[in-house]
Amino acid sequence: MIPKLMQSLALPVEKVQSSRRQFMLGALAVGGGIAVGFQILSASPAAAAETATDAKGALAFTPYLTIDGGGKVTVLSSQFEMGQGSYNGLATLVAEELDADWSTIDVLGAAGNVKAYGNIAFGGAIQGTGGSTSMMTSWERYRKAGAATRAMLVAAAASEWSVEPSEITVVNGVLSHPSGKKSGFGEFAAKAATMPVPTDVKLKQPSDWKLIGNATLKRFDSARKTNGTEHYTIDVKLPGMLTAVMIHPPLFGAKVKSFDAAAARSVKGVVDVVETPRGVAVVAEHMWAAIKGREAVKIEWDETAAEKRGTPELMAMYKDLAGKAPVATARKDGDVDAGFAAAAKVLEASFEFPYLAHSAMEPLNAVTRKNDDGTLEIWGGHQFPDVYQMLASQIVGITPDKVRLHVLKTGGSFGRRAVFDGDVVVESVYVANAIGFRAPVKVQWTREDDMRAGRYRPSYVHNLRGGIDASGKLVAWSDHIVGQSIMAKTMFDSMVQNGVDPTSVEGANNLPYAIPNQMVGLTTTDVGVPVLWWRSVGSTHTAFAAETFVDELAEAAGRDPIEFRLSMLEPQSRHAVVLKLAAEKAEWTKPLPKGRFRGVAVAESFGSVVAQIAEVSTDDSGGFKVERVVAAVDCGLAVNPDQVRAQVEGGIGFGLGAIMGEEITLTSGKVDQGNFDMYTPLRIDAMPVVEVHILASANSPSGIGEPGVPPIGPAVANAVYKALGKRIRAMPFTKTLNA
């Protein structure tokens, strides 16, 4: 039954991909760059459903949902939940077409069935959550799953009641017939599971939606997140479980030469001290004993291949490279040299961006247990479950189908748990393996581990030039980007084409502005600091550089910043529409009170376009405060409007923290920051009032978890210039304002 349903729910990858801009991993999967071994991870849909729920008597109607005898509907999510609301969105899609009672809905993470759970934006070859693709990849498959299950329940009721299916209505989880017969889903779940699978389900028209687009719909998980009963990896407690903490090399690239654990083993509660390919682990009965044992371990490191340069040396190298010709070209339109030669004014600017940590609230963790039957179970925030399943199987020497992943919710990620090498997941497997699997092992990082063990947003330098003609038109543009590649030397290395890593240049090589002569160049550096995507990836730096420089050029041309941008956009383009909407809602043309100043920016990332207007105030000491931000968003159809607002609000806070005070620096290769005393995310008293205006759209959903981040930095920087007369060219802002 279920294989037939999978065929009926199958979506053409090519059709979906052609309807949105390329995503960095989509190109990889379609291009064949991903590990072919993932095909062996496929399990039966029923098995996938079974591993995703422990509800007694639950019947798997599809790989995407189960219903038990009490009528509880459990959505099996292919998308990892890290606070962004993907579980709620998928639940909305299923419940809408199923006509379920919202109070009976729950969601659990699922894995182990790439055919059913493969991310369409990634080409369908791998299950993963990232790039703000959750609603896009789920939009059709989860609605169809709900509609198919509804049809099966109706067929079961019609058979039992000896009536025509067309005579049965379904409202709020109850099947009814005009004769007065009425039953909940649970009463027909067993019979419905034996019904023929519909091959062509009809989806509701938008006019019939009750949940999709409902701005008043409350998240199904709000109560337990509020009262503290939500379950995360840090909460996992298994019988006999041990806790391990890692000692990572103090320099990136260093390795263990030797270690003395005698003193550590004498610490009460310490069970063992073991070496792994990623460092030394102290295994104990509880976290405190593990930490105290770690303090007693003496390690000699082999630093032969370690990165020993500090931030000053690296930044000097980047600046030097930025002043030379780029190694690769990401975009070239027209004749850039001729454009600059003919320009009446030419402006130049250089921008510096530091390494940034993800600093999610829940530090990295994972739990591994080996069972008597030889199977392995791993609990964790599995953002790339297929990758971790494969890596774990290789470490232990078993086939991937013997590795069962429990996909748990996590307290934030921002890209940090989407790693190529398994990171903390493989650490838990290595440590459990090293002690002979005599007990389950939880590897728990501390905040300092999280801050110093790598995986940062890369550091970058941009060198920009812009040429304006006598009429004030932007006629030439060049942007030379210098920084590390996220994709190079990883399993995604094939994404780097002609020397260009798309994650380094996205947001720069697809500027929406009509500039006749433009060039975007890239020089990729070879640095031993581990880097990774960070919320909104390349647009975290490209949008800032581009949108602040556009403001400088507008000023040089004697033009209003919004008018200048609109003059280079098609009037009905998405960028122009959100820009005009933001201007209208912020009352751009209305004078501000004394001491208030505005700045604007617009950026596209992950298929969505966001314009933001920031309003700042100044104080007598030369400081400023962001008072208000007005955002206009085009993210396609908003499945959960309140969640869209929340993500934009959160993105603004996240982005503000990054520009105001966050940076990872190195001294002789060692990370200087360790906790939030030195790495300073935005404090609550610095959070501005935020207004979010969502553009009505009939287009399929596009990303929203990340697109709120890129515009806030340049919008604030442009406002700060008007307020203080200082151009912000180095992040964080404190570097410029305190200079």
C-alpha positions, -999 to 999 in steps of 0.1 A, spaced: 0 0 0 26 26 11 49 21 -19 19 28 -42 12 59 -22 48 71 -25 45 68 -63 13 88 -63 29 115 -41 61 117 -61 71 152 -72 91 160 -103 123 175 -90 130 193 -123 97 211 -121 102 223 -86 137 234 -92 129 254 -123 104 274 -103 128 290 -79 164 303 -80 191 277 -77 200 267 -42 236 260 -33 230 224 -27 204 219 -53 230 225 -80 252 200 -63 227 172 -61 215 177 -97 251 179 -109 259 145 -93 284 159 -68 268 142 -38 279 108 -24 261 81 -43 262 59 -12 232 76 1 209 54 -20 215 25 4 200 44 33 165 40 20 143 20 43 106 11 39 82 39 45 66 19 72 99 14 89 106 51 87 73 58 103 79 32 130 113 47 139 98 82 141 70 75 166 66 55 197 28 60 198 11 27 205 -12 15 178 -3 43 154 -8 34 118 14 47 91 -9 59 63 21 75 44 57 81 52 45 115 64 19 108 90 4 83 114 -30 81 131 -36 61 163 -68 46 177 -75 77 198 -74 99 167 -40 115 174 -24 126 142 14 125 142 32 143 113 65 127 105 87 156 95 115 154 70 126 188 82 146 193 113 131 217 140 156 242 155 131 268 165 123 281 131 88 266 130 92 240 103 73 214 124 44 238 128 44 246 91 43 209 80 16 202 106 -4 230 90 -1 216 55 -12 181 67 -40 193 90 -54 216 63 -59 188 37 -68 162 63 -93 185 80 -79 174 113 -85 187 148 -56 210 154 -55 200 191 -48 164 181 -17 172 160 19 164 170 51 163 150 81 140 153 114 140 133 118 112 107 149 98 90 161 68 71 140 71 39 157 94 14 131 86 -12 104 100 9 123 126 29 150 138 4 150 176 2 136 186 -32 157 218 -32 188 196 -28 178 176 -58 160 149 -37 192 129 -32 197 137 4 176 145 35 185 178 50 172 210 64 188 243 53 187 272 30 152 281 43 137 254 21 114 236 46 81 249 32 93 248 -4 103 212 -3 72 202 18 45 223 1 31 197 -22 42 164 -6 27 170 28 -5 185 15 -10 155 -8 -3 132 21 -30 148 42 -55 147 13 -47 111 5 -52 101 41 -85 120 43 -97 101 13 -88 68 28 -106 76 60 -137 87 41 -136 55 21 -134 35 53 -163 53 68 -184 50 36 -178 12 36 -187 8 72 -218 30 69 -228 16 34 -230 52 20 -214 70 -8 -181 87 0 -193 119 -15 -220 121 12 -195 122 40 -181 155 53 -149 159 74 -147 188 98 -122 192 126 -113 155 128 -148 142 127 -164 123 98 -202 129 94 -231 117 73 -265 134 69 -281 103 85 -266 114 118 -237 89 118 -205 105 131 -171 92 141 -136 105 148 -105 95 129 -94 70 155 -124 47 150 -117 42 113 -79 44 114 -73 6 112 -98 1 85 -87 31 65 -51 18 65 -63 -11 43 -81 11 18 -68 15 -18 -44 44 -21 -58 73 -42 -35 79 -72 -47 115 -79 -58 134 -49 -75 168 -53 -61 196 -31 -82 224 -17 -85 257 -34 -71 286 -15 -105 300 -9 -113 269 12 -82 270 34 -89 274 71 -53 269 85 -29 278 57 -25 316 58 -44 318 91 -26 346 110 -43 337 143 -33 300 143 -13 292 174 18 270 172 9 234 183 41 233 205 38 267 222 26 254 256 54 229 262 80 254 250 66 278 275 63 255 305 96 238 299 84 203 290 97 204 254 124 177 249 158 184 235 190 164 231 204 180 263 174 164 281 181 128 270 186 104 298 191 67 292 196 39 317 233 37 326 242 66 304 276 82 307 285 118 299 316 128 279 333 161 273 358 167 246 393 183 247 398 197 212 431 210 199 438 246 209 449 252 173 430 242 143 448 214 125 467 202 156 466 166 167 471 147 198 508 137 202 504 121 237 484 126 268 485 118 305 451 109 321 463 95 354 451 125 374 419 127 355 411 90 362 414 96 399 386 122 399 355 108 415 330 99 389 354 97 359 350 64 342 375 66 313 397 89 292 399 80 256 415 93 224 395 99 193 404 113 159 389 146 170 408 149 204 406 134 238 373 126 256 367 124 293 339 100 301 322 102 335 290 94 354 279 130 351 288 164 335 305 179 365 328 149 370 336 150 333 345 187 334 367 183 365 384 153 349 390 173 318 408 200 338 433 173 351 442 158 317 477 168 303 481 167 266 510 173 243 499 185 208 514 180 174 511 214 159 530 207 127 500 213 104 482 238 126 470 272 116 490 297 136 481 330 121 461 355 141 434 379 129 458 408 122 480 387 99 450 372 81 432 405 76 464 421 63 467 392 38 431 396 27 435 434 22 466 428 1 448 402 -20 417 425 -24 440 451 -40 451 428 -67 432 412 -96 407 386 -86 416 349 -93 381 340 -105 352 358 -121 316 352 -108 299 377 -130 308 400 -159 284 422 -178 294 448 -204 328 465 -205 337 474 -169 369 492 -177 352 514 -204 323 521 -180 347 534 -153 367 554 -179 335 572 -190 321 578 -155 320 614 -142 326 601 -106 343 570 -94 340 559 -57 359 532 -40 353 514 -7 367 485 12 347 464 37 359 440 64 339 411 79 351 390 108 346 353 116 312 348 133 301 320 157 266 305 155 263 307 193 230 287 194 214 285 228 218 248 231 255 238 227 263 208 205 254 173 218 246 138 207 239 105 224 249 70 211 239 36 222 246 2 208 220 -25 213 224 -62 219 213 -69 183 242 -49 169 221 -19 159 232 16 167 209 44 180 219 81 179 199 109 195 206 144 183 197 175 163 203 157 130 203 184 103 218 162 77 206 127 89 217 107 58 253 120 62 254 112 99 239 78 94 265 69 68 294 82 89 283 64 120 280 31 101 315 35 87 330 41 122 313 10 137 316 -12 106 279 -19 101 256 -12 73 237 21 74 203 5 78 216 -7 112 219 29 124 187 44 137 186 81 142 163 98 167 158 133 152 153 156 181 144 193 183 173 216 191 178 249 207 190 267 176 214 259 148 217 287 123 236 262 101 258 249 128 244 213 129 245 210 91 281 197 90 299 176 64 318 154 88 292 147 115 310 167 141 295 160 176 275 132 162 305 112 152 323 122 184 295 104 204 300 73 182 338 74 185 336 78 223 310 51 227 331 28 205 363 36 224 347 23 257 334 -8 240 298 4 239 295 -7 275 271 21 282 252 48 262 273 79 259 262 116 257 288 139 243 280 174 256 299 205 245 302 235 268 297 270 256 335 274 254 337 242 233 310 256 210 328 289 206 364 276 201 360 244 182 355 259 149 328 262 122 325 299 117 310 323 92 341 330 71 359 363 73 358 384 42 371 416 26 353 434 -2 369 460 -25 341 479 -43 342 505 -71 313 523 -86 311 548 -114 284 574 -119 278 593 -151 270 631 -154 233 624 -151 237 605 -118 232 571 -133 252 541 -120 271 529 -151 299 507 -137 303 484 -107 330 460 -95 332 439 -64 363 419 -55 356 394 -27 383 378 -7 376 349 17 375 312 25 354 287 6 328 268 26 324 241 -1 360 235 -11 377 203 2 344 189 14 320 164 0 304 194 -18 337 204 -36 321 199 -70 299 230 -62 331 251 -68 330 258 -105 358 278 -123 372 288 -89 339 302 -77 322 289 -46 286 301 -49 283 306 -12 310 332 -13 294 354 -39 256 349 -36 240 382 -31 268 399 -50 267 380 -84 229 384 -86 224 420 -78 189 431 -90 200 465 -102 203 473 -139 240 483 -141 253 480 -177 289 473 -168 296 452 -137 321 426 -125 322 404 -94 355 387 -88 366 362 -61 398 353 -46 396 322 -23 420 320 6 437 289 21 433 293 58 431 265 84 401 279 103 371 256 98 342 275 83 305 268 77 273 284 65 258 308 89 223 322 89 218 336 53 253 324 43 269 346 16 243 374 19 255 381 54 284 400 39 275 407 3 243 425 11 260 448 36 288 457 12 264 462 -18 236 481 0 258 505 20 279 512 -12 247 518 -32 238 545 -6 272 561 -10 267 562 -47 232 577 -43 247 604 -21 274 611 -47 247 613 -74 227 637 -53 197 613 -53 173 599 -27 185 564 -17 151 547 -24 146 567 -57 181 557 -67 174 520 -62 140 521 -79 155 538 -109 176 506 -114 147 481 -109 118 471 -130 87 488 -116 69 456 -108 99 435 -98 98 419 -64 126 441 -52 108 473 -63 75 462 -48 88 454 -13 110 485 -14 80 507 -21 59 489 5 86 494 32 89 531 22 51 535 25 48 518 59 78 537 73 66 570 59 99 576 42 90 610 29 77 623 62 103 642 82 115 625 114 117 642 148 150 658 158 176 632 167 161 604 145 175 592 113 166 565 87 184 540 65 172 516 39 184 483 24 168 455 3 182 420 -3 172 387 -18 182 354 -3 168 319 -6 141 329 -30 126 357 -8 131 394 -10 131 416 21 133 454 23 140 471 57 140 507 69 158 512 101 153 543 124 180 552 148 185 578 175 217 593 189 229 602 223 252 629 237 282 605 238 282 599 201 264 565 204 232 554 187 203 531 193 181 513 167 146 524 177 124 509 149 127 487 119 100 484 92 103 453 71 84 444 39 86 407 29 79 387 -3 83 351 7 57 337 -16 26 323 1 29 326 39 18 293 53 19 306 89 19 344 88 26 348 125 56 325 121 69 346 91 67 377 113 85 359 141 113 348 118 118 382 104 118 397 139 143 371 150 164 376 119 166 413 126 178 407 162 203 380 150 217 403 123 218 433 147 239 413 172 263 404 144 269 440 132 269 456 166 294 436 186 300 400 175 333 388 162 356 358 165 393 368 166 424 348 168 458 353 184 485 332 170 459 308 158 439 305 190 403 318 193 401 346 218 364 344 227 350 316 249 316 328 262 290 356 260 312 379 281 335 384 251 312 373 223 282 395 226 249 387 209 222 414 210 209 421 244 171 425 249 173 462 257 189 468 223 161 452 204 141 477 184 104 478 177 98 458 146 70 460 121 67 432 95 45 436 64 40 405 44 33 409 7 2 389 -4 13 363 -29 -1 333 -47 33 319 -54 46 288 -37 64 294 -4 100 305 -5 125 309 24 119 329 55 142 316 83 172 335 69 161 363 46 154 387 74 191 388 84 209 404 54 191 438 51 193 449 87 231 456 88 232 479 58 199 496 67 213 505 102 247 515 87 230 538 63 210 554 91 241 557 113 259 576 85 231 601 84 232 604 122 269 605 129 285 611 95 306 579 97 306 552 71 308 518 86 333 497 67 345 472 93 324 449 113 314 450 141 303 486 142 323 492 174 355 491 153 345 522 135 326 540 162 352 535 188 381 543 166 
